[in-house]
Amino acid sequence: MNNNLLKTACICFVFSYFLFSCNAASYNVVRFGARADGRTDSSQAFVRAWRAACASRSSSTVYIPRGVYMTKPVVFSGPCWSRILFRIDGTLVAPPNYWDMGNSGFWILFSKVSRLTVHGGVIDARGAKFWACRRSGSRCPPGVRSMSFLWSSNVVVSGLKSLYSQLIHLTVSNSNNILFEHLNVIAPSRSPNTDGIIIQSSTGVTIRNSLFRTGDDCIAVGPGSKNIWMEKIACGPGHGISIGSLGNSLNEAGVQNVTVTNAIFSKTQNGVRIKSWARDSKSYAKNVEFRNIVMRAVDNPIIIDQTYCPGNRCPRQTSGVEVSNVRYSNIKGTSTTVEAVKFECSVSRPCRGIQMRNIRLTTPNRATTSTCENARGWTSGLVWPRSCL
Ligand SMILES: *[C@@H]1O[C@H](CO)[C@@H](O)[C@H](O)[C@H]1NC(C)=O
């Protein structure tokens, strides 16, 4: 090799090394004191690694290597200087005593973060003892959501496995442009309030190629949600995919532009549901589409319920939530109840623009029915049970 070539190679090497280290700094939580022994509280180490990454002027990685790390509630807060890859090869577990989760309501919280990717990993909130406490009726702490995104934008969560949450597995609130993909979300069918994902006051949330087996809603789209896309979702057991509950308060933000496509529901309580309180409200649900859906032994495959009122908190009220422009198409499969289609809309604000096309929902022995209360719309193609619109 002549001298010049060697010199160039050398400079290139040094240059690329420099580029590598400043473009892709990696902050391994073990170097910040995390212990992969499943017992030592690693939350402070996680936070220190996060702060280092967050202060980095170029994109960086927070790295959690293989192993089991116990962590109490942690807050990863921004704003940060640059893009962060939060790469989890290991498993994060909750402390064995649920009282150690405190009162914040959160376990792993990302707040005011933008340009973040959470990749891989298992988070196990070990909820069983907490559920037992709640069932027993004794005094229990409020419980935590496993992973939450607040005031965040441009976030990707890919390949995460969330197990046995105390309450909701994942929440998104006051955020925009959030993508979840290749999730595995698992809790027993009888675990209370272990919803898969709850979205509220957020715009542009996509959930795709993901599996939910939970004790409550697989996905719930709450007030103030807009441009929500759910594709290739397997749900069940669980309570299905729900828009709502809406209209608990008078001045609540509505929901619009929600799509569920290519979903399969297995042994769920509901399939696709829109649910509102029977209370006065200015809220609404509009421009909703449910299409290409398979139901397998679902109790209420298609349901709009505007009479929700646990605890009798709606004296002489009807739902003020306006449900309009809801399209159901290519929905096939089996119902466990005869009433496969149920539209129980508000007396004071009937549902408008309900469209049904190519529906076939059956039960093994008897003919299925559909019921409409205060629902208006039209059908096309084959619709079974026969439409009541
Ligand atoms: C509805 O939401 C989808 C998915 O987020 C988005 O691509 C589309 O542009 C939105 N449509 C309207 C009319 O806002």
The ligand as an SDF file (V2000), in Angstrom:
LIG
                    3D

 14 14  0  0  0  0  0  0  0  0999 V2000
  -57.7310   10.1540    8.7450 C   0  0  0  0  0  0  0  0  0  0  0  0
  -56.7210    9.4880    9.4600 O   0  0  0  0  0  0  0  0  0  0  0  0
  -55.7880    8.8420    8.6330 C   0  0  0  0  0  0  0  0  0  0  0  0
  -54.8840    8.0210    9.5100 C   0  0  0  0  0  0  0  0  0  0  0  0
  -54.3400    8.6960   10.5840 O   0  0  0  0  0  0  0  0  0  0  0  0
  -55.0660    9.8690    7.7980 C   0  0  0  0  0  0  0  0  0  0  0  0
  -54.1350    9.2280    6.9590 O   0  0  0  0  0  0  0  0  0  0  0  0
  -56.0680   10.6270    6.9650 C   0  0  0  0  0  0  0  0  0  0  0  0
  -55.4270   11.6540    6.2480 O   0  0  0  0  0  0  0  0  0  0  0  0
  -57.1360   11.2310    7.8640 C   0  0  0  0  0  0  0  0  0  0  0  0
  -58.1830   11.8040    7.0440 N   0  0  0  0  0  0  0  0  0  0  0  0
  -58.6240   13.0440    7.2200 C   0  0  0  0  0  0  0  0  0  0  0  0
  -59.7270   13.4730    6.3160 C   0  0  0  0  0  0  0  0  0  0  0  0
  -58.1560   13.7920    8.0520 O   0  0  0  0  0  0  0  0  0  0  0  0
  1  2  1  0
  1 10  1  0
  2  3  1  0
  3  4  1  0
  3  6  1  0
  4  5  1  0
  6  7  1  0
  6  8  1  0
  8  9  1  0
  8 10  1  0
 10 11  1  0
 11 12  1  0
 12 13  1  0
 12 14  2  0
M  END
$$$$
